[in-house]
Every structure is written in C-alpha cells, then in structure tokens.
C-alpha cells in the first residue's frame, strides 16, 4: 500500500509541476508592466479557457498532494 501511494504521490508531484509551469504569469513581460493597471481597470478577464482549466487543475492536484502526503505518512508504519 505504501509503494502504491508513493507512486501516486510522485505522479501527482510531476503533474503539479507541469500544470504550474504551463500557467501564464500575471504580467507577461514589459507589456504587462506598462498596461498592468489598464487591464484591471477595463476588466480584461484573463481567466477564461485554458487559464481557467489550469487554475482548477492546480487546485485539484494541490489538494490531492496534501491528501496523498498524509496517507503516505500514515501507512509508512
């Protein structure tokens, strides 16, 4: 059981790293520094499409990471 949970934990860690790296930053480059306030003022909604899916996947994988970590530590005995 411990080896199975540890394998799931490693897969979850790798998936979490990939999902976080695929997300775009809040201000991408110099254009984000110049027009950063304008995007918030005019309500440009960036959390649509792929960004929304990646954000939800990050949340799910993060929760799964904590659950698997607790389970691995519990079954380590």
C-alpha positions as a Markdown table, in Angstrom:
| # | Residue | x | y | z |
|---|---|---|---|---|
| 1 | Unk | 0.0 | 0.0 | 0.0 |
| 2 | Unk | 2.9 | 2.3 | 0.9 |
| 3 | Unk | 4.6 | 1.8 | -2.5 |
| 4 | Unk | 1.3 | 2.4 | -4.4 |
| 5 | Unk | 0.6 | 5.6 | -2.6 |
| 6 | Unk | 4.2 | 6.8 | -3.0 |
| 7 | Unk | 4.0 | 6.1 | -6.8 |
| 8 | Unk | 0.7 | 8.2 | -6.9 |
| 9 | Unk | 2.4 | 10.9 | -5.0 |
| 10 | Unk | 5.3 | 11.1 | -7.4 |
| 11 | Unk | 3.0 | 11.2 | -10.4 |
| 12 | Unk | 0.9 | 13.9 | -8.7 |
| 13 | Unk | 4.0 | 16.0 | -8.0 |
| 14 | Unk | 5.2 | 15.8 | -11.6 |
| 15 | Unk | 1.7 | 16.7 | -12.8 |
| 16 | Unk | 1.5 | 19.7 | -10.4 |
| 17 | Unk | 4.9 | 21.0 | -11.6 |
| 18 | Unk | 3.8 | 20.8 | -15.2 |
| 19 | Unk | 0.4 | 22.5 | -14.6 |
| 20 | Unk | 2.0 | 25.3 | -12.7 |
| 21 | Unk | 4.7 | 25.9 | -15.3 |
| 22 | Unk | 2.0 | 26.0 | -18.1 |
| 23 | Unk | 0.2 | 28.8 | -16.4 |
| 24 | Unk | 0.8 | 32.3 | -17.7 |
| 25 | Unk | 2.1 | 35.0 | -15.4 |
| 26 | Unk | 0.1 | 37.9 | -14.0 |
| 27 | Unk | 2.1 | 40.4 | -16.0 |
| 28 | Unk | 3.9 | 38.9 | -19.0 |
| 29 | Unk | 7.0 | 40.9 | -19.8 |
| 30 | Unk | 7.3 | 44.6 | -20.3 |
| 31 | Unk | 3.9 | 45.0 | -21.8 |
| 32 | Unk | 2.4 | 43.7 | -18.6 |
| 33 | Unk | 4.3 | 46.3 | -16.6 |
| 34 | Unk | 3.1 | 49.2 | -18.8 |
| 35 | Unk | -0.5 | 48.1 | -19.2 |
| 36 | Unk | -1.0 | 46.3 | -16.0 |
| 37 | Unk | -3.3 | 48.9 | -14.4 |
| 38 | Unk | -5.3 | 49.3 | -17.6 |
| 39 | Unk | -6.1 | 45.6 | -17.7 |
| 40 | Unk | -7.6 | 45.7 | -14.2 |
| 41 | Unk | -9.4 | 49.0 | -14.9 |
| 42 | Unk | -11.1 | 47.9 | -18.1 |
| 43 | Unk | -11.8 | 44.4 | -16.8 |
| 44 | Unk | -9.9 | 42.2 | -19.2 |
| 45 | Unk | -10.8 | 38.7 | -18.0 |
| 46 | Unk | -7.8 | 36.5 | -18.5 |
| 47 | Unk | -9.2 | 33.6 | -16.5 |
| 48 | Unk | -11.1 | 32.1 | -19.4 |
| 49 | Unk | -10.4 | 29.0 | -21.5 |
| 50 | Unk | -7.1 | 27.3 | -20.8 |
| 51 | Unk | -6.1 | 29.5 | -17.9 |
| 52 | Unk | -9.3 | 28.6 | -16.0 |
| 53 | Unk | -8.8 | 24.9 | -16.6 |
| 54 | Unk | -5.2 | 25.1 | -15.5 |
| 55 | Unk | -6.2 | 27.0 | -12.4 |
| 56 | Unk | -8.8 | 24.4 | -11.4 |
| 57 | Unk | -6.3 | 21.6 | -12.2 |
| 58 | Unk | -3.7 | 23.2 | -9.9 |
| 59 | Unk | -6.3 | 23.4 | -7.1 |
| 60 | Unk | -7.3 | 19.7 | -7.5 |
| 61 | Unk | -3.7 | 18.5 | -7.8 |
| 62 | Unk | -2.7 | 20.6 | -4.7 |
| 63 | Unk | -5.4 | 19.1 | -2.6 |
| 64 | Unk | -4.5 | 15.6 | -3.9 |
| 65 | Unk | -0.9 | 16.2 | -3.0 |
| 66 | Unk | -1.7 | 17.0 | 0.6 |
| 67 | Unk | -4.1 | 14.0 | 0.9 |
| 68 | Unk | -1.5 | 11.6 | -0.5 |
| 69 | Unk | 1.3 | 13.0 | 1.6 |
| 70 | Unk | -0.8 | 12.5 | 4.8 |
| 71 | Unk | -1.8 | 9.0 | 3.6 |
| 72 | Unk | 1.9 | 8.0 | 2.8 |
| 73 | Unk | 3.0 | 9.2 | 6.2 |
| 74 | Unk | 0.1 | 7.3 | 7.9 |
| 75 | Unk | 0.9 | 4.0 | 6.0 |
| 76 | Unk | 4.6 | 4.3 | 6.4 |
| 77 | Unk | 4.5 | 2.3 | 9.6 |
